[in-house]
Amino acid sequence: MKEKIEEALKEVREMLAMHGGGVELIEVTEESVVKVRLTGGCVGCPSAQMTLVDVVEKAIKSKVPEVKKVEAV
């Protein structure tokens, strides 16, 4: 599961990098919750929560449908 999540994040990272941001995988829990950290320009950005849900979570769930949710830590 972790490999598929990293594949999805690789695609997302390219888009985030264009805006000076990034994302790193922190943990995948036994309950299928993915914990990520937004980095760079995403830290403190007013759109960070929207990016997390509309971009990061959608990308991960499209490749790994068993993921329940994505949380920022």
Secondary structure, DSSP 4 states (H G I P E B T S, - for coil): -HHHHHHHHHHHHHHHHTTTEEEEEEEE-TTSEEEEEEEETTTT-TTHHHHIIIIIIHHHHHH-TT--EEEE-
